Amino acid sequence: MKVLFITPEVAPLAKSGGLGDVCEALPKVLVDLGVQVDIVIPFYSWIKEKGPTLIKEDIPVSFGWRQLTVDVYQLQLKENIRLFLIARDEFFDRSFIYGTNKGGYFDNGERFAFFAQAVLAAVEALGEKWDIFHCHDWQSALVPVYLKTRYFSHPVISSIKTLLTIHNLGYQGVFPSQIFPTLNLPSHLFSIDGLEFWGQVNFLKGGIIFADFLTTVSPTYAKEIQTQAYGFGLDGVLRVYACKLKGILNGVDYREWNPETDPYIAAHFSKEDLTGKRVCKQDLLQTCGLPLDLMQRPLFGMVTRLVDQKGIDLLLPLIERMMHRGIGLIILGTGEKKYEKALAQMFSSYPYQMYVKIAFNEVLAHKIIAGADIFLMPSRYEACGLTQLYSLKYGTIPIVRNTGGLADTVEDADVEKGTGTGFKFNDYHPDALWQAIKRAVDCFQNKKSVWYNLMQNAMRSDFSWGKSAQAYLEVYRGLI
């Protein structure tokens, strides 16, 4: 079986969040199950230093009224996985994947419409036959649309099956109607039964309609997105196509995230020997310039995108209360300017209890997840979430909102019984988050044996990719 992952991201070459991690880890496990997996992404400028090989040049691509060309490069990834790179500098020779903290690139619609068309042109030119195109998020959602329209009668490509995985329904690829002529699609598809969405063009809607099968990254999220509260305007479409929608929980690559082997942390530890956990906390405090008297107090960590989805608006009103309780807080992330500015101001007010780093820093992310006592993830919604899975493995007890993949992966603690793996809250309101924080802090400070049990429970959790990859393999077999 041959599967081509079509994605805008794959770690570590191109990553803005969990999508990049999934597209790196899942193919490795599928290869172990006997699947031949290849990956195709845009050729971003920073990948040039990896020295990819040019394998095909000047492939013609019709793009609106223009006749463009594309070059294809290749890199060999681990586990016998080939990575194909779609090169067109005017679209992909940028400093970032999607945009800066001031906003997305103005031409993201054109960039990824071209990417979808170029991938299919490249597949045709390379003369290879894949059984399945596994498309990821809106950036590749036009591929199933083209297969069912422009390539409908193609002798080879028309028989390829498509799977579209929705990693985050909050990002749909919605653009002004003026983009439609560049898509080279039949005019009747700009309609309510096609890609039209409140007078605009919605790439993800097209993928949902035309893909042979749909998955999202947790069972609870698959149900939630069919409701008005979480559907972002596509809940009706998803209810219509619910018969081809399945929730498959993301996994963790424990080769990358394991406190017993992690190369980024100060000391290794396990559920049998937690001595190194304390060393990691001390190292984290020293790395962030925080006083060591926080060793005896609860230290909260957060590694996140600073956007509305992640619950930053819930946390900000509570930081002063946390500081008055003697809590330590370390936050790493980038995102919306308003949140970056607000957190920087709080940091300046409490420099001896709080540390904020506005950046993406892989090493510091590992140190926070290993060294903190409690991990914050109060998301408005969360398709799956990966950082709470990492924190469980490192015995860093998560506080999460009871939604999506967070609901599926964290068991609420029962302090009296010593069961559970974290602390959950339901209402999207600062007071609800505060009650969860108080429960966690009280347990940490007053019930050491219960806290130790929570750590043991958390570290015993197993969210490795094996079960999830097997579920994807079953979907592939069903499609073929």
Secondary structure, 3 states (H helix, E strand, C coil): CEEEEECCCECCCECCCHHHHHHHHHHHHHHHCCCEEEEEEECCHHHHHHCCEEEEEEEEEEECCEEEEEEEEEEEEHHHEEEEEEECHHHHCCCCCCEECCEECCCHHHHHHHHHHHHHHHHHHHCCCCCEEEEECHHHCHHHHHHHCCCCCCCCHHHCEEEEEECCCCCCCEECHHHHHHHCCCHHHCCCCCCEECCEEEHHHHHHHHCCEEEECCHHHHHHCCCCCCCCCCHHHHHHCHHHEEECCCCECCCCCCCCCCCCCCCCCCCCCCHHHHHHHHHHHHHCCCCHHHHHCCEEEEECCECHHHCHHHHHHHHHHHHHCCCEEEEEECECHHHHHHHHHHHHHCCCCEEEEECCCHHHHHHHHHHCCEEEECCCCCCCCCHHHHHHHCCCEEEEECCHHHHHHCCECECCCCECCEEEECCCCHHHHHHHHHHHHHHHHHCHHHHHHHHHHHHHCCCEHHHHHHHHHHHHHHHC
